[in-house]
């Protein structure tokens, strides 16, 4: 799966969060985490998050840990203390050979095209 689709999902999530003041995006994310193992932008682009070692969909709890705890709190904290350097590394890591960002690496997950 190409990095362009992941970057597109990132931008789409950003747009959805701004338009809905974050509240609509968060409510939608809570549903898509459990039904599609994806965030709203990934769902709209037909992407899903699976475990790297087994290919199984992540559970709601695993999605919560991946997105909120690792992606939000840990990377948010690291980005703050490094003046956003970690955020840029996280974003551009998807263009590497494994197409994983830092959150994927920490959670042992990978983003794939649904049905593939």
N, C-alpha and C positions, 0 to 999 in steps of 0.2 A: 504494500500500500504506500502510495507516495506521500511525501512530506507536504505537498501542496494542499491535499485534502485536510490534513491535520491543521495546517496553518489557516485554511479557510474556516474550519470549525472553531478555531480559536477566535478569529475575527467575528464570526457569527455569534458566538457566545458573548463576546464583548458588546456587540450591538444590541443583542437581546437583553442583556443586563442593564444597559443604559436606558433603553426604551421602556423597560418595565420597572425601572428604579431598583433593580436587583431583587425585588420581592417576587415578581412573576417568574423570573428566571429560577430563583431558588425553589419555588413551589413546583415548577415544571421539572426541575432537576431531581427533586425527591421522588417523583413518579418515574422518570426515565431511568434513574439508577436501578430501580427494582424491576422494571419491565423490559428494558433494552440493554442494560449494562453500558450506558452511554450518558453523556451530558446532552442538553438540548441541541447544541450546535452539531454534535456528532450524530445525533438521531436524525436531524434534518438532512445530513449528508450521507446517511446510510452506513455509518461507522459504529463499531462496538468495541468495548474493552474486554479482553480476555486474559487469562493467566498465561504467562509466557511458557511455562513448562508443560501445561496440560491442554491449553486451548479452551478451557472451560470458562463460561461467563462468570464475572465477578458477582458476588451476592451484594445485597444492599449494604450490608455492614462493611464489606470490603471496599465498596465504592465510597462509602462515607470516610473510611480511613484514608483511602487513596486521595480523594478530592478535598475533603475538609481538613483533616489532620495533617497529612503530608503536604498537599498542594497549597492549602490555605494558611495553616498555622506555621509549619516548619519552613516552607519556602518563603512565606510572607515575612517571617522573622529574619531569615537569612538575607533576603533581598533588602530589608530595612538596614541591617547592620553593614551590608556591603555596598550600600548606595545603588541598589538595583542591578548590580553586576550578576548576581545569581539569577535574577529574572531573565536577563538576556541570554545567559548560558542555557537556562531551561528552555527558552523559546527556540534557540538555534540548534540545540542538540537533536531535534527531530529531523534535521537535514543530514545527520550522520548515518553511518552504515546500518545501525540497528533500528533507526527511525523511532527511537524512544526519547522522551524527555526525562528530566530528573525524577519526576514523580513516578513514571513508569519503571525506571530503574530501581527506585526504592521499594515500590510495591510489587515488583515481579510481574508486571503486566505489559501488554502491548495492545495497540489500537489496530484493528483489522476492518476490512470492508465486510459488512454483514452479509451472511450467506456464502462467504468465501472460505 
